Amino acid sequence: MPKPVWVWVMCFGLVPALMAAPAESLDARLAQLERRVLEGDNAGTGETETEEQELEEQELEELEELEEGDGGARERVFYPLFEEPLLTLPGNLATRDFHLQLPSHITFLSGSELRLVLYPSEEVLSAICTYTVSINGMELSGAVVEPAASEVPDRSGLRVRFPVPATGLQHGWNRVTLRFRLQHDPGLEAGAEAGAWLLEREENRLRIEFERLPLFPELPRFPFSYTEGLLLRRGEREDTRVGPHLAILLPRDVRDVHLRGCAILGARLGQTGYFKPEDCTFANLERWEEASQGRHVVVVATREEYTGLPIPSDFAPVLAGLAPGQGFIGESLRGEGREARRWLIVSGADDEGLEKALLTLGSGPALESAPPNPSVLDSVPPLSEETENLTRPGPGEVTFRRLGSGVVSMRGVFESEASVSGWRLPPGYQLGSNSRVTLHLDPSRSLRPEGSWLDVLVNGEEIGRWKPGDETGRLNMVTFELPAGLKGRDPMVLGFRAHLDVGPVSCEDEVEVAAWLNLGGYSTLEVTAVPVAAVGVGAIEESLLRDAFMRKAAILLPWEPSLRDIRLLFDLSLHLGARLPSSPVLWPEALRFSAANPPVGHRVEGRSVMVLGPVRIWEGAVSGRVPVLVDGDSEYPEAVRIQGRRHDLDEFEPTVAMVHMRPSPWSPGAEMILAGGWRDLGGESLRRWLFEPEVRSRIHGDLAAVDIEGRVALYDLGAFNEESFAERLKRMIPAGLSAAETRHFLAQEEARMEDARKTNWMLALVFGSLLILLLGLRVWFMWRRMRLRNLREGRGSHGEVMT
Amino acid sequence: MRRMLLAGGLCLLHAVLAGPAAESGGAIAPFRPAPEAGSNAVTTVYYAGTRTPYSLGDHLETLRMQLLRVRTRIEMVPMARAKGEEPGSSDYVVVFCPQPFPEIPVEFLRALTEVEAPVLWIGYGMEGLREVDSFAGVFEASAFSTGASDGVLHYWGRDWPVGLDPWIPATILDGDKAEVVMTMHVPGSPGPSHPVVWRVGRVTFVATVPVSGTLSYLFSDLLLDFYGVEETAAPHVFVRIEDYHFRRDHGHFRRMVDYLYGRRLPFLVAVIPADRDPETGEVRGMDSNPEFVSALRYAQGRGGRLILHGYVHAEGEEPGQGHEFWDAGKDRPLEGLTPGEARRRMESGVRMMWDQGLFPLAWETPHYAASRSIYAEVGRVFSTAVERVQLSDATHLETHEAAGLTRDRHGRLIVPENLGYVLDAEEGAFEGILSRAGILMDLRGSIGGCYIHPYQRLNKLAGLIEALEEFERPFLDLAELDHWVELPDGLLLVGGAERAVTLEEQMVEWRAYDRSGRVIREERDPLPFSGVKTFRRRGVGDYELFRFRRGEP
């Protein structure tokens, strides 16, 4: 097969030119580029700024031409291939996949293009023959090699544009594959420095030419039909982003059913993986006109609560005719063309009906089988046995073939990756003992044992390595134990990273014929799964995601929640929903509480409960059924009781959010997590605990506190504690100090403690030695006295009678 | 824009001439109107041949279907027997001469001038009328024909680009006695327009054999004048989602359904209900694929009218890829396929759909290819077919694309697919459809049917629908017509359909369903019944299903 022209251009043109560049210059360039991007100072050099301006101007001109020539129907979007500002790829890479998610409501047009700018290090330049690019398995051709963007050698790179045919792109996930073809110098030993490729996010982009399809109601695609417009904004810079994409409208007086609606909506929207809290705004129904401007809208309200809101003419009679207990879901469109927006009306004759509608919205299968739009719902959607099975771990033994992967193939010199997913171990479960994966290996006979291996990973964690010769039996099988206790995830991914070495190869060799490793479709996963036991306040996900449909999660808010409180509930649900992307049903519970109105039993029974509220009302949530170690003092509003002792709030850092784990008073075996600030829900401090993995990873125990600066105080009620929690709180999160000052203070404290420990040790040593000496003397004197007595009485030194 | 204005103008003209479309005489009435002589009128066709030269198709069957777009009874008489016939006893007389130099008895020609019924002369042999007093000196027609591939026909005040083959040259000698209805002009030629259809008294002459293409559509429209039809329905259009089976992308199919339902447009879905396992060869019914069934229910509840499209629609290949009832390689009926086996497949397909609450209203023959014996079996199970009809057992390559609703020789109501399908191409994917629709949508009572495969992207469907909507014609809802589907153990009635069934000690269970397949009411007869019983709709819901069970009550 003849090589594409550009390959020769690259091999004999640009690459040799780059190879001729001095090594210091290349290193300097890479260092400079890395430094510049990592520092976020793109305007650090005059050349960079000019280049970016030129790029923007060029794109602007192209866009203007586009709009003039096509009446504005044709649009263009730039998709970065990866999220990191700078990506470093190993120089010995054979293949690398990038995955891009594209929306379904657009039509791809001709004229799309993939732009790649790769900066190779000197070592890479000596090894690379060429590279090819494919999209969804279709190899791209007709590439154009661009001239270097700058005369400055440090800004040189391999700049290539590939035309992308409209048929090469697809809705949903797309895979862009870079395949590098390397030569192997006989003098270069395996493990020698391979160099690296550097890629900048802003330079490596897929330009997509498209038209929007007209919007039409399509409830079964919820929530994606409401969120996928965000995918078109992925390439936008932060400073050009417009406001929220979706508005959720609620009545002024929210009840439990509205809260549950927000929890279900949040969880379902979170499943998309790209919907962020800032993409959504909340408003009261009275403000519908302002809040809905340019946004898709979801309204959650019973029939009587629709006051002043225009209802589509074909919905009004249906809504009016609802019988008690009936729910309603209707989707309509407002606006024309690009201004068209979706309106989803979730309603019911009463709270019972509204809840049916919300549960339908929370279930993909229910939306698919619901009556035509607008839908009147008579009952809570049933769950089939098949759907119910999805909450449980997959079969104990499953082949790759059954997982839909077939043969897993890795090819090329040197590094390539592959993965197998579809293996089900929901977040509420973890691996038990005796879990393993048995691989049926089919390696090329040309592989050199000393330079070839296969790393096996589970969810990114390496669990073992195979080298040629390790396999056993006629079937070339090799088994790896899976780590017991590994927590379930959605999705579970079994990863493979191969390093294939077939010895010296040149650019003329068909190296992929020799360098390959296949894993047979009958490779088997044997898994034992056990439920996760939540340990400590850091394990909120394990606690609330015991059920993959979130039916065992309940979130409680104060009796009269503000929109800010509801926002927190929504964000938490969004966060949890993102952990369950493949769950077809998400039905979390959410309700209000106060001392006078404790949670309704059946809504919290059998669930892990998260109580969000200021510490002073925590007691109201449990009504004394479980001792709570932190609570308000009814006589002193500005005081709090911690472990039974009253403390003024002034003693503590005001931004602290407290987290307390107790057994659920409503269900044996379930947990309750109480979280909140002194006077409110904990604000940003609580958010840091909830949503920042780094902060949460530092929190454990039964009782913990975190402040806005990320300082934490931990307390384990089951362990011996020298101090009370209040003392520890004051020590670990002293009021009025910054995090740095606290660290300094704690370091001093630690140093003092260390000194005290040393002194104690010396004293113990001295006095201990003295004591041992005294005891020794005492024993010696006793022995001596006994010996003398025996001698006096005519016996031996040990008391025997002498004859 | 011009097309819309023209369409609007013609629509107005039709409305003035025909008045409002009458729905009172049953749902079919507007599409298959009664002739001026009444719905019991008899049309006698005297034919000198059954096909045009070099053709394997049965064009007499084509003519029958063209004539049956009005409610008339057809009697076919070979010209050899015409000597002893009395044409005057018919309400309408048609002379069909598809080949040159037909042998027509002189007595017949003379008798023709005396009949009071309207006469339609199609094709060759008009030169013989020179000797007949009534026509002598009025026109002159050639005994031979030629062809004009790029002619323009002028008819109803509009030019229609059409290829005319065969074209029998004729000249009008006495313009006072002959009324020219349709003329042809060849672009670029300096000469005058030539008459193609003209009327002399009660006799209408057609100087061509209009059995296919645009000419066939115009001829179908002309027939309305021949039969003196005054009321016709507005032209309708329909879109069929084709070859929907197990292995399709059901999510994408739902999106197509949502798009159509969002625009409140009824549509058709051609369902292949079973699938042959590629590895084991085992045939699996739709009950083994809940997602497929669920998607069909979804479509049925949202304006999708289901059609049974074969059973597996393949002999070993991917569903939808192969001929099920015809040997396409040898172009002959499939060896070993008995009518009984074909019927067993049809019944099995219907039964498995009924069991899932899905109601096929009509039949579509895979690749429009089947022998007459298979069609006869189809006609015993389904009252309606949405398709083009294969014209003979000699080849599957010649089919009839009707311009409107008609019936075939087996009594099936034919809802014509005549616009073609959406191409799997980025550019011009439905140009052919729009080109034909541009003709059909300007003709009275016509139906333009096209189809799109469910693998096509949504923008294709959206583009097609938007383009079709520009014609400003309603979309045909198949459920508004009358249909029955009969099995040995059940009968489905839709619209105003009725059907006589012979029962043998069988219990009758009756269920009424709405269009989404939900049971509205059900009843069971207390005693078994034997004998012939005529079942009629009870007027509950949209679909009524009678199941016949043997045994004690």
Boltz contact constraints between the chains, C-beta under 6 A:
constraints:
  - contact:
      token1: [A, 107]
      token2: [B, 459]
      max_distance: 6.0
  - contact:
      token1: [A, 213]
      token2: [B, 459]
      max_distance: 6.0
  - contact:
      token1: [A, 213]
      token2: [B, 462]
      max_distance: 6.0
  - contact:
      token1: [A, 216]
      token2: [B, 259]
      max_distance: 6.0
  - contact:
      token1: [A, 216]
      token2: [B, 262]
      max_distance: 6.0
  - contact:
      token1: [A, 217]
      token2: [B, 262]
      max_distance: 6.0
  - contact:
      token1: [A, 218]
      token2: [B, 258]
      max_distance: 6.0
  - contact:
      token1: [A, 220]
      token2: [B, 254]
      max_distance: 6.0
  - contact:
      token1: [A, 372]
      token2: [B, 301]
      max_distance: 6.0
  - contact:
      token1: [A, 372]
      token2: [B, 302]
      max_distance: 6.0
